[in-house]
Amino acid sequence: MATTHRPPHSSSRPTSRQGNNNQKFTEVDNENLVKEVDIIEGAFLYYGFNFYQICFENIVTGENSCLTRTTIPFDVKEKYVAYVSLIPIGTRPSYLEKFTMVENENLVREVDRVEGAFLDYGFNLFRIRFENIVTVEYLCLTRTTIMFDVKEEYVANVSQVPIETNMNIMKGIAAYLTAHN
């Protein structure tokens, strides 16, 4: 009789709602434009991952231009290897993105994926728009909008678009700013 390994929680994919999803900046290298964030509690760690990290590297492409390469190194316990497929396609091991709009006056930024991730799964366009809405001095809300265009034969992949990833990034930024304020 075969043994089936189930993750500690019953949901089909890891989300930030499954307990605390605490993150910690483990490297902030402003000289080389590199930042690394470790998941230290929750999310993928509940699914048998020993280690899950998100690395951001800014690659300068011109005087006022850069690309951001994101890589996601992880390690998973052998008996939970099947759960690697639960990682949403937009956050799979490596992708490249570029800010296509930066409006400092209006506090709006748009970033497009230009290589990897969703583009490898039938998306023609995957764009995230961040709008910071100042509510009072030293406090703002961030409205995030995900825009995409997908080839008709890949429409089922739309269900893989995760909002949790953006929420987790904002939590990490907030934790960093709070700790270094």
C-alpha positions, -999 to +999 in steps of 0.1 A: +000+000+000+014+034-010+019+061+016+006+095+006+023+125+022+000+154+029+011+189+039+003+199+074-026+221+061-053+209+038-054+238+013-042+230-023-017+258-024+004+278+001-010+312+009-003+340+033-035+332+051-021+299+065-007+313+097+019+340+099+040+345+068+069+363+084+098+375+062+132+389+071+156+408+050+188+388+052+209+409+028+206+445+018+235+454-005+228+489-018+262+491-035+255+460-057+217+467-058+208+433-043+182+425-016+174+390-002+143+381+018+139+348+037+105+334+046+111+326+083+076+314+092+044+303+074+035+298+038+058+274+020+075+263+053+042+247+062+045+226+031+078+209+039+101+235+026+133+239+047+142+272+031+125+297+008+141+329-002+134+357-027+164+375-042+161+409-061+189+421-082+187+454-101+206+454-133+214+489-146+207+491-183+211+529-188+214+562-169+177+561-158+168+525-165+172+491-149+158+456-150+151+436-118+160+399-119+141+379-092+153+344-083+138+321-057+162+296-042+145+270-020+150+236-004+123+211+003+122+180+024+124+149+002+090+135+011+074+168+001+090+172-033+056+169-050+045+201-034+071+221-054+044+222-081+023+243-057+045+273-061+024+297-083+038+300-118+044+338-113+069+331-086+088+302-101+125+302-098+136+331-120+121+360-139+131+394-152+110+425-149+112+462-158+096+493-145+077+507-175+061+537-157+074+557-128+054+588-118+070+602-087+046+631-085+016+608-084+033+580-065+025+554-093+047+527-106+041+500-132+063+469-137+062+444-166+075+409-166+098+408-196+112+372-193+102+340-175+074+333-151+039+340-166+054+347-200+065+311-201+029+300-195+010+317-223+008+353-210+015+380-236+015+407-209+019+406-171+019+440-154+016+451-118+007+487-110+015+501-075-003+533-064+007+548-031-022+568-016-010+592+011-037+592+039-018+613+065+018+624+069+040+593+072+012+569+064+000+556+030-020+528+015-007+509-015-033+499-042-019+471-063-035+462-097-025+432-117-031+435-155-025+407-179-033+394-214-032+357-220-034+335-251-068+319-254-054+283-252-037+292-219-067+308-202-067+281-174-033+295-162-051+327-151-061+309-119-023+308-110-021+346-107-014+350-070-023+381-050-006+368-019+029+374-035+022+411-037+008+412-002+039+395+011+062+418-007+044+448+008+046+432+043+084+427+038+088+463+028+068+475+057+087+454+082+120+467+068+109+503+069+096+500+104+128+484+116+150+510+099+130+541+106 
